[in-house]
């Protein structure tokens, strides 16, 4: 099926109001669009459970909405496997990376709902592939290791510098995980998606950072605009994404 839009939503991190703002702009149509959430729905923000409910509802409601696992979901699952939800390990890597609010909100839910949300997270794939006009597109939370033919889950969930610095593949890779504010040197004003020359689109625009937003990239529009080989203008680039307020 040829989609009108193939969309990618970057890291949300518990920011439900920003997600609502973005979702209204997206105006998703399941008959014409495909959308991939790139992971990291939880932690750091005030409403991680509400975000999980929302993402789960969109996946269940729409045939063409897909949601990947992020490293924060992976940390949560590792914590629950070791500790359950009703225990507390203050030195655990998940809690040290913003997981306390998520843990508390899940623990406060009726058991059936918390188990259902955890089961939804467990079922999330690590990557999703599609294509547009002959171009293969890989959606993954963090990236791929350029030196490995067989990727590990750690690569797909956690990689940063090796991917951005060394990737030269023909496949377009669409990622979240690393805020664009931190790519190519720290710049807190860089709160927009990056379309990098080595076939990478970076969609995490720092939802939890000062001035950060949640972004949705229209991958098909970017590919179509690039098809004739010209360098995109600033206006053309800005037409390839939407952002939360």
N, C-alpha and C positions, 0 to 999 in steps of 0.2 A: 504494500500500500504506500502510495506517495502522500506524505503529510504536508499540509500547508505550512506548519511550523513544527520544528523539533526544538524543544525548549529544555533548558537546564537551570535548576534552582540551586544556588549555593547554600552554604552553611547557615542555619537558622538559630541554633543555640538558645532555644527557649524564649525567643522574642516573638510572641504571638501577635501583638499589635502590628509590628512591622510586617509579619507574614500576611495578616489580613489586608493590609494596605497593598501589598504586592499582588496578592491573589485577585483582587478586584481589577487591577490593571491588566492582568494576564487574560482574563475572560476566556478561560479554557473551554475548548469545544472538542469533545471526545471523538467526534466524527471526522475532524480535520486536523487535530493536533496530537502530538506526542510530547509528554513531559517527563523528565527524570529529576527526582530529588537526589542530590549528591551526598546526603548523609549529614551527620552532626545536627540532629534535631534537638538534642537535649543539652543540659548543663549550661552554666554561666548566666543564662537569663532567668527571668522570674516565673516563666510558665512552661517548663519542659513537658509536663504531662499533657497540657492542653495542645501543645504543638504535636506531640505523638498522636493524640487522638485525631487531630486534623489530618495529618499525613496518612494515617491508617484509613480514615474515612475516604480520602481521595483515591487511594489505591483500590479500595473495595468498590467504590462507586464507578470508577472509570476503567475501561479496558486498557487505555493507552497512557495511564499514569504509572510510573515505576519509581520505587524508592530503594536506594542503596543503603548499605551499612557504612557508617563512618567510624573513625577510630574512637569517638566518644561512646557510641553504641557498643563497640567491641569491649571497651574498658568496663562498661556497665555490666555486660554479660559475664565477663571474667570475675567481677566482684561478686555478683549474685551466685555464680557457681561455687565460689569459695566461702562466702559469708552468709548467703541468703539476703533478704531485704531487711530483716529485723535485727541485724548485728551492726557493729560499728568498728571499723578499723581506720583510725585517723591517719595512718601512714599509707593507706592504699593509694595507688596512682590515680584511680578514678576520682576519689574524694579530693585529692590534691589538685585536680584539674577541673574543679567546678561541679562535681557530682553530688554534693551534699543536698542541694535543693531537690534534685531529681530523686535521690534516694528517699528523702522525707515525703515527697509528694506521692511517690509510688506506694510507700508503706502506709500512707493514710487512706488509700483507696480500698474499696471492698476487694477481697482476695480474688474473686473471679475477674474483676476488671484489670487489676495489676498483672495477673497471670496472662490475660489476653494480650495486653500491651507488650509484655516481655516476649510472648510467643510471636507476636508480629515482628519485633526486632530480630529475634532469632532467625526468622524466615527471610530476612533481607539478603539479597545477593551482594557480592563484592564488586560486580561490574555489570555493564549492559552494553551491548553492541547493536548498532544499526548502520544504515548508510543513506546517503543522499546524493543523487546524480553520480553514482559510481565511487563516491568518497566514503571510505570506511570511517566510522566514528565510534570511539570507545569512551564511555562514561565510567568514571571510577573516582573514588573519593580523593585519593592523594596523588596517584600517578603510577608509573611503571618504572622498573629498574632497567635502564638502557643496556646494561651488560648481561642481562639474564633473559634467556628464551622462555624459561618457565618462571612465572612470577610467584612470589610467596604472598601470603595474606598480609604479612608485615609490610611488604613493598606497597601493595594496593591501598593499605590503610594509613601508612605513616611516612612514606618517602617524601623528601623535600628537595634538597639541593642537587643531588645526583640527577634527579629527574629534570628539573628546570635547566640545569647547566649542560647536560650531556645528551638529552633526548634529540634524536634526528630522524625519527621514523616517518613513514609515509602516512600512517594512520593519524587522524586528528584525535587528540586526547583532550577530553573536557573534564576538568577537575574542580574540586573545592579545596578544603583542608588548610592550605596556606593562604592567609589573608594577602590580598594584593598590596596592602600597605607594607608588607615585609619582603616582597619580591623585588630583587634588584636594588637592595638598599632600603632602609627604613624610611618611609614617607607617609605620615599619618593622613595626608590630604589625598592619597591615592586610593579613593574608595569606590572605584569603578572596575568592572571586569577588564582583564588584560588579554589581548589577542596577540600572542607571541609569535615571532617569526619561525620558531622551530615546531610549528604545528601543535601548539598547546593553547587552549582557552582556559584561563583561570577565573573562576566564578565566585570565590569566597571573598566578599568585600567587607569583612570584619563586622558582622552584625553586632558583636558585643563590644567593639572598640568605640572610643569617642568619635562621633561623626560617621560611624560605620553603618552600612545598610545591608539588606538582603537583596541579592540581584538575581534576575532571570535573563539568561542569554538566549536569543533566537539564533540557533546554530545554522538553520537553513538560510536565513537572511544573510548572515555573514558569508557563508559559502557562495551564495548566489552573487553577492556584490563583488567577491574576490574572483569570480569565474573568468573575467576578461583580463585579469592580471594587473589592473591598475592599483595604485596605492590609495587606500580609502581615506577620505577626508574625515575630519573630526565629526562633522554632522552625520556622515554615513556610519561611522563607528557607533555613535550614540544612538542611532536608530536600530542597532542590533541588540539592545538590552533594555530592560525595565528595572526599576529599583523601588524599594519601599520608601515611604516618606522619611 
